[in-house]
Amino acid sequence: MSNFIDVQDIAIRNRIATGGRVNPTVEDWNNLLTHIDQLEQENAEIREASLLLIDSLHLITQMMFDKHQDRNEFLKSKQNLRKLLNK
């Protein structure tokens, strides 16, 4: 996952927010920085949720493996889990 923030998009939004002024005020810059901080916070929350999901899936997969010691049965269960996740 990338931390890339579309600078051009932010510049356009800032231009709209400033009423089209070419030289934004200090308040305009503060608003822009606040917006960037919010985006970074959302990105961090999404990354954290993704890691929790990956950990959960790993745990579920491990539990399935423990339950199905037979490798073929385990692989079939893993494929069924993938099918469920793709729905």
matplotlib code that plots the C-alpha trace (Angstrom):
import matplotlib.pyplot as plt

x = [0.0, 1.3, 1.5, 1.2, -1.0, -2.2, -0.6, -2.4, -5.8, -5.1, -3.9, -7.1, -9.2, -7.3, -7.8, -11.5, -11.5, -9.7, -12.1, -9.5, -7.0, -3.5, -1.8, -3.4, -3.6, -2.0, -5.4, -5.7, -2.3, -3.4, -6.6, -4.5, -2.2, -5.1, -6.6, -3.3, -3.1, -6.6, -5.7, -2.6, -4.7, -7.2, -4.3, -2.9, -6.3, -6.8, -3.3, -4.0, -7.3, -5.6, -2.9, -5.6, -7.5, -4.3, -3.5, -7.1, -7.0, -3.6, -5.0, -8.1, -5.9, -3.7, -6.7, -8.1, -4.7, -4.7, -8.2, -7.4, -4.0, -4.5, -2.8, -5.3, -8.2, -6.5, -5.9, -9.5, -10.6, -8.2, -9.7, -13.2, -12.0, -10.7, -14.0, -15.9, -13.6, -14.1, -17.9]
y = [0.0, 3.4, 6.6, 8.6, 11.5, 13.0, 16.5, 17.8, 16.7, 18.4, 21.6, 21.7, 21.2, 23.9, 26.2, 25.6, 26.0, 29.3, 30.7, 30.5, 32.7, 32.2, 33.1, 31.0, 32.5, 30.9, 29.6, 27.9, 26.2, 25.1, 23.6, 21.8, 20.4, 19.3, 17.5, 15.8, 14.7, 13.3, 11.3, 9.9, 8.9, 7.1, 5.4, 4.2, 2.9, 1.0, -0.5, -1.6, -3.2, -5.0, -6.4, -7.6, -9.3, -11.0, -12.2, -13.5, -15.3, -16.8, -18.0, -19.5, -21.3, -22.6, -23.9, -25.5, -27.2, -28.4, -29.8, -31.5, -33.1, -34.7, -32.3, -32.9, -32.2, -29.1, -27.8, -28.4, -26.4, -23.6, -23.4, -23.3, -20.4, -18.5, -19.1, -17.7, -14.6, -14.0, -13.8]
z = [0.0, -0.9, 1.1, -2.1, -1.9, -5.1, -4.8, -8.0, -6.6, -3.3, -5.1, -7.2, -4.0, -2.3, -5.2, -5.0, -1.2, -1.5, -4.0, -6.8, -5.1, -6.5, -3.2, -0.5, 3.0, 6.1, 7.0, 3.6, 4.1, 7.6, 6.1, 3.5, 6.1, 8.2, 5.2, 4.5, 8.2, 7.9, 4.8, 6.5, 9.5, 7.3, 5.5, 8.8, 9.9, 6.7, 6.9, 10.5, 9.6, 6.7, 8.9, 11.4, 8.6, 7.3, 10.9, 11.3, 8.0, 8.9, 12.3, 10.6, 8.0, 10.8, 12.7, 9.6, 9.1, 12.7, 12.2, 8.9, 9.3, 5.9, 3.4, 0.6, 2.9, 4.2, 0.7, -0.2, 2.9, 2.0, -1.5, 0.0, 2.2, -0.8, -2.6, 0.4, 0.5, -3.3, -3.0]

ax = plt.figure().add_subplot(projection="3d")
ax.plot(x, y, z, "-o")
ax.set_aspect("equal")
plt.show()
